Amino acid sequence: MSLDKVRCEIETAMALPKCQKCGCMAYVLKFLTEMLPKLNPNDASDLQALLATASQKMQPLQYDCLGCQYCHPAVAHTALQELDTDAESDV
């Protein structure tokens, strides 16, 4: 998976009111914040803008997880983990 996948899944999730109130999304945004220093500066800058926009759209959490059949935050999280693995293997 790629950075584009992360971006696409977060953007799609943030357009959904259910994701704006979900613990899954809150967790992914926190994980993204932790990942930024590990990414190359251009990617980090791009994702930092996405993170800021997504964070502004978040609402007070109403549930930890709805158990959605397709969870955009979970897919974004998987893609971020793969980026982290790639970063570690390049060292």
C-alpha positions as a printed NumPy array, in Angstrom:
array([[  0.   ,   0.   ,   0.   ],
       [  1.083,   3.563,  -0.404],
       [  0.848,   7.041,   0.957],
       [ -1.904,   7.691,  -1.585],
       [ -3.915,   4.874,  -0.013],
       [ -3.499,   6.433,   3.44 ],
       [ -4.602,   9.806,   2.111],
       [ -7.575,   8.388,   0.221],
       [ -8.854,   6.346,   3.17 ],
       [ -8.549,   9.228,   5.64 ],
       [-10.217,  11.682,   3.264],
       [-13.042,   9.235,   2.596],
       [-13.49 ,   8.513,   6.296],
       [-13.594,  12.168,   7.241],
       [-16.446,  12.745,   4.796],
       [-18.52 ,  10.234,   6.79 ],
       [-20.2  ,  11.57 ,   9.95 ],
       [-19.901,   8.154,  11.629],
       [-16.102,   8.235,  11.257],
       [-15.892,  11.749,  12.678],
       [-17.189,  10.386,  15.999],
       [-15.415,   7.022,  16.015],
       [-12.549,   5.824,  18.149],
       [-11.083,   4.009,  15.14 ],
       [-10.508,   7.337,  13.388],
       [ -9.165,   9.002,  16.534],
       [ -6.661,   6.162,  16.922],
       [ -5.517,   6.414,  13.3  ],
       [ -5.001,  10.172,  13.563],
       [ -2.906,   9.626,  16.704],
       [ -0.904,   6.913,  14.937],
       [ -0.385,   9.198,  11.932],
       [  0.945,  11.908,  14.239],
       [  3.471,   9.403,  15.61 ],
       [  4.451,   8.3  ,  12.092],
       [  5.182,  11.762,  10.667],
       [  8.796,  11.955,  11.937],
       [  9.564,   8.602,  10.282],
       [  8.474,   9.724,   6.799],
       [ 10.433,  11.711,   4.28 ],
       [  9.872,  15.464,   4.715],
       [  7.741,  15.96 ,   1.582],
       [  5.37 ,  13.136,   2.499],
       [  5.269,  14.244,   6.116],
       [  4.369,  17.791,   5.115],
       [  1.563,  16.573,   2.876],
       [  0.186,  14.25 ,   5.551],
       [  0.52 ,  16.911,   8.243],
       [ -1.89 ,  19.112,   6.278],
       [ -4.268,  16.158,   5.94 ],
       [ -3.946,  15.458,   9.66 ],
       [ -4.785,  19.066,  10.527],
       [ -7.87 ,  19.032,   8.311],
       [ -9.033,  15.67 ,   9.632],
       [ -8.473,  16.691,  13.247],
       [-10.644,  19.781,  12.763],
       [-13.488,  17.621,  11.445],
       [-13.419,  15.205,  14.39 ],
       [-16.395,  15.371,  16.738],
       [-16.575,  14.249,  20.354],
       [-16.214,  10.469,  20.374],
       [-19.496,   8.614,  20.672],
       [-18.211,   5.058,  20.295],
       [-14.958,   3.108,  20.207],
       [-15.846,   1.114,  17.102],
       [-19.013,   0.414,  15.139],
       [-17.659,  -2.794,  13.619],
       [-18.15 ,  -1.57 ,  10.069],
       [-17.707,  -4.202,   7.374],
       [-15.263,  -1.857,   5.601],
       [-13.441,   0.407,   8.028],
       [-11.583,   3.24 ,   6.284],
       [ -9.5  ,   4.06 ,   9.377],
       [ -8.424,   0.409,   9.696],
       [ -7.31 ,   0.305,   6.064],
       [ -5.406,   3.58 ,   6.546],
       [ -3.787,   2.135,   9.677],
       [ -2.641,  -0.967,   7.804],
       [ -1.152,   1.2  ,   5.056],
       [  0.647,   3.336,   7.664],
       [  2.066,   0.224,   9.309],
       [  3.369,  -0.946,   5.941],
       [  5.022,   2.437,   5.415],
       [  6.626,   2.098,   8.848],
       [  7.917,  -1.37 ,   7.933],
       [  9.313,   0.02 ,   4.674],
       [ 11.033,   2.833,   6.548],
       [ 12.63 ,   0.363,   8.973],
       [ 13.82 ,  -1.919,   6.184],
       [ 15.536,   0.979,   4.387],
       [ 17.795,   1.651,   7.373]])
